[in-house]
Amino acid sequence: MAIDATAQIHPSAVIEEGATIGAGCRIGPFCVVGSEATLGRGVVLKSHAIVTGWTEIGDDCEIFPFCNIGEIPQDKKFGGERTRLIVGARNRIREGVTMNTGTEGGGGVTRVGDDGLFLANAHVAHDCVVGDRVIMVNSSALAGHCVVGNDVIIGGLSGVHQFVRVGHGAIIGAVTMVTNDVIPYGLVQGPRGKLDGLNLVGLKRSGVAKADITALRAALQALKQGEGASFQERARRLGESEDIDSAYVREIVDFVLGDSDRSFLTPE
């Protein structure tokens, strides 16, 4: 066990032999930190929070009551293999959130980036890769093997199907089921998620230039056209166009032409 001398630990907390507690950590009443868990500098566990399994929590994370971080995967194929959860820095993980370790078949690691906000009862399943500054609103859930880019917002009560990729800067509305890949900067909404345009509010808040937003609008229109051609073929044609000079459009093209285990939500 390695507990920094500056850590503050409530007498009722359980710190298992082998755990690592960084400088300035504060661990509240009735928390449990498992034997293979590592807490970075300044991590705060509110009361009744559990960090278990082979789990690393980055500096300055704040984990609220009744979270269970690092428990084994909710996957029938899991056979007890030793897998990991790695959570980046400065995440705020609100009440009742669950994040599971990976599976051997999925690479063995679940990863969460920096500066995320995970609201009450959100779930990150095994083998997911979640980027930086991601917001998961109350009771939203990622199934196994999802890949979520930076700056994504997933609305409350929404679910993302296993193996789905959600591109950088996309937004998913509340109470939405997402079964196919979402292009970068896409706006998805509706009970059976549909690509309903671009995340214009997010683009403007991020300071994206008007010329790039105009180029993204034109690109989305081009992806709608081309009757008889697949979505990937339309993206390929867009990528070959001499008119493309926007890095944002290029990001969409590269995403569509990249590896995917699902099909795509396409503009209607």
C-alpha positions in Angstrom: 0.0 0.0 0.0 1.3 3.5 -0.9 -0.6 6.3 0.7 0.8 9.8 0.4 1.1 11.6 3.8 -1.0 14.5 2.6 -4.0 12.4 1.7 -7.1 12.8 3.9 -8.9 9.5 4.5 -12.1 9.2 6.6 -11.8 6.5 9.3 -14.8 4.6 7.8 -13.2 4.3 4.3 -11.7 1.0 3.3 -8.3 1.2 1.5 -7.3 -2.3 0.5 -3.7 -3.5 0.7 -1.8 -2.6 -2.5 -3.8 0.6 -3.4 -2.0 3.8 -4.3 -3.3 7.1 -3.0 -1.7 10.3 -4.4 -0.9 13.6 -2.8 -3.7 15.7 -1.6 -6.4 13.1 -2.2 -9.6 13.3 -0.1 -11.5 10.1 0.5 -14.9 10.4 2.2 -16.9 8.2 4.5 -17.6 4.6 3.5 -15.6 4.7 0.3 -13.8 1.6 -0.9 -10.5 1.7 -2.9 -9.4 -1.6 -4.2 -6.0 -3.3 -4.0 -5.1 -2.6 -7.7 -6.5 1.0 -7.8 -4.3 4.1 -8.3 -5.6 7.5 -7.5 -3.6 10.4 -8.9 -2.9 13.8 -7.2 -5.9 15.7 -5.7 -8.5 13.0 -6.4 -11.7 13.5 -4.4 -14.0 10.6 -3.5 -17.3 11.7 -1.9 -19.0 9.3 0.4 -19.8 5.7 -0.6 -17.8 5.9 -3.8 -16.1 2.7 -5.0 -12.9 2.5 -7.1 -12.0 -1.1 -7.7 -10.2 -3.4 -10.2 -7.0 -2.5 -12.1 -8.0 1.1 -12.3 -6.1 4.4 -12.7 -7.8 7.7 -11.8 -6.1 10.8 -13.2 -5.2 13.9 -11.2 -7.9 16.2 -9.8 -10.9 13.9 -10.6 -13.9 14.2 -8.4 -16.1 11.1 -7.9 -19.5 11.6 -6.3 -21.5 9.2 -4.0 -22.5 5.7 -5.1 -20.3 5.6 -8.2 -18.8 2.2 -9.0 -15.6 2.8 -11.1 -13.6 -0.2 -12.3 -15.9 -3.1 -11.7 -15.7 -6.1 -14.1 -17.4 -5.9 -17.5 -21.1 -6.6 -17.9 -20.3 -9.1 -20.7 -21.2 -12.8 -20.6 -18.0 -13.6 -22.5 -15.8 -12.2 -19.7 -13.9 -15.0 -18.1 -12.1 -13.3 -15.3 -9.1 -12.1 -17.3 -7.1 -9.2 -15.8 -8.2 -6.0 -17.7 -8.0 -2.3 -17.0 -9.8 1.0 -16.8 -7.8 4.2 -17.3 -9.5 7.5 -16.5 -7.8 10.8 -17.4 -7.5 14.0 -15.4 -10.0 16.5 -14.1 -13.1 14.5 -14.8 -16.2 15.1 -12.7 -18.1 11.9 -12.2 -21.5 12.4 -10.6 -23.7 10.2 -8.5 -24.3 6.6 -9.5 -22.0 6.5 -12.5 -20.5 3.2 -13.6 -17.4 2.6 -15.6 -16.2 -1.0 -16.3 -12.8 -2.4 -17.2 -12.1 -4.0 -20.6 -12.3 -7.5 -21.9 -9.6 -9.6 -23.5 -11.5 -9.8 -26.8 -11.8 -6.0 -26.9 -8.2 -5.1 -26.2 -8.3 -5.3 -22.4 -8.6 -1.6 -21.7 -11.4 0.9 -21.2 -10.1 4.5 -21.6 -11.7 7.8 -20.6 -10.0 11.1 -21.5 -9.6 14.4 -19.7 -12.0 17.1 -18.5 -15.2 15.1 -19.0 -18.5 15.5 -17.2 -20.5 12.3 -16.5 -23.8 13.1 -14.9 -25.8 11.0 -12.6 -26.2 7.3 -13.5 -24.3 7.5 -16.8 -22.6 4.3 -17.9 -19.3 3.6 -19.8 -19.1 -0.1 -20.7 -16.1 -2.3 -21.4 -13.6 -1.5 -24.0 -14.9 2.0 -24.8 -12.6 4.8 -25.8 -13.9 8.1 -24.7 -12.2 11.4 -25.7 -11.6 14.7 -23.9 -14.2 17.1 -22.8 -17.1 14.6 -23.3 -20.4 15.3 -21.6 -22.7 12.3 -20.8 -26.0 13.6 -19.4 -28.1 11.8 -16.8 -28.7 8.1 -17.4 -27.0 8.0 -20.8 -25.1 4.8 -21.7 -22.3 3.6 -23.9 -22.4 -0.1 -24.8 -19.2 -2.1 -25.2 -16.5 -1.1 -27.7 -17.8 2.4 -28.5 -15.4 5.1 -29.6 -16.4 8.6 -28.7 -14.4 11.6 -30.0 -13.5 14.8 -28.2 -16.1 17.4 -27.4 -19.1 15.1 -27.8 -22.3 15.6 -25.9 -24.7 12.7 -25.3 -28.1 13.7 -24.1 -30.0 12.3 -21.1 -31.5 8.8 -21.3 -29.8 8.1 -24.7 -28.1 4.9 -25.5 -25.2 4.1 -28.0 -25.1 0.7 -29.5 -21.9 -1.4 -29.2 -19.1 -0.8 -31.7 -20.6 2.6 -32.7 -18.2 5.5 -33.3 -19.3 9.0 -32.5 -17.2 11.6 -34.2 -15.5 14.7 -32.8 -17.9 17.5 -31.9 -21.1 15.6 -32.4 -24.2 16.0 -30.3 -26.8 13.4 -29.5 -30.2 14.6 -28.3 -32.1 13.3 -25.3 -33.9 10.0 -25.4 -32.2 8.8 -28.5 -31.1 5.3 -29.6 -27.9 5.5 -31.7 -27.3 2.3 -33.7 -24.8 3.5 -36.4 -21.7 5.7 -36.6 -22.2 9.5 -36.2 -20.0 11.8 -38.4 -17.9 14.5 -36.7 -20.0 17.6 -35.9 -23.2 15.7 -36.6 -26.5 16.4 -34.8 -28.5 13.3 -34.0 -32.0 13.2 -32.5 -35.2 11.3 -32.4 -36.2 8.0 -30.7 -34.5 6.0 -33.4 -31.5 8.4 -33.9 -31.3 10.2 -37.3 -28.6 12.5 -38.6 -30.5 15.8 -38.6 -27.9 18.2 -39.6 -24.8 19.7 -38.0 -24.1 20.7 -34.4 -24.1 24.4 -35.4 -24.4 25.6 -31.8 -21.4 23.7 -30.7 -19.4 24.8 -33.8 -20.2 28.4 -33.1 -19.4 28.2 -29.4 -16.1 26.6 -30.3 -15.2 29.6 -32.4 -15.2 27.8 -35.7 -14.8 30.2 -38.6 -17.9 31.0 -40.7 -16.1 29.8 -43.8 -15.6 26.4 -42.3 -19.2 26.2 -41.2 -20.3 27.1 -44.7 -17.9 24.4 -46.0 -19.4 21.8 -43.6 -22.9 22.7 -44.7 -21.9 22.2 -48.3 -20.2 18.9 -47.5 -23.3 17.6 -45.7 -25.4 18.5 -48.8 -22.9 16.6 -51.0 -23.2 13.6 -48.8 -27.0 13.6 -49.3 -26.6 13.5 -53.1 -25.4 10.8 -55.4 -28.4 8.4 -55.9 -27.2 4.8 -56.3 -23.8 5.5 -54.6 -23.0 4.3 -51.2 -22.4 6.7 -48.3 -18.7 5.8 -48.4 -18.5 6.4 -52.2 -20.1 9.9 -51.8 -17.5 10.6 -49.1 -14.7 9.4 -51.4 -16.0 11.7 -54.1 -16.1 14.6 -51.7 -12.6 13.9 -50.6 -11.4 13.9 -54.2 -13.0 17.2 -54.9 -10.5 20.0 -55.6 -12.8 22.4 -53.7 -12.0 21.0 -50.3 -9.8 23.3 -48.3 -11.4 22.9 -44.9 -9.8 20.7 -42.2 -13.3 20.1 -40.7 -14.6 18.7 -44.0 -11.5 16.6 -44.3 -12.1 15.2 -40.8 -15.6 14.0 -41.9 -14.2 12.4 -45.0 -11.5 10.6 -43.1 -14.0 9.4 -40.5 -16.4 7.9 -43.1 -13.6 6.2 -45.0 -12.0 4.9 -41.8 -12.6 1.4 -40.2 -16.1 0.9 -39.0 -17.9 -2.1 -37.4 -21.3 -0.4 -38.1 -22.9 1.4 -40.9 -23.5 5.2 -40.8 -26.3 7.5 -39.8 -26.8 9.3 -43.1 -28.3 12.7 -43.9 -31.9 12.6 -45.2 
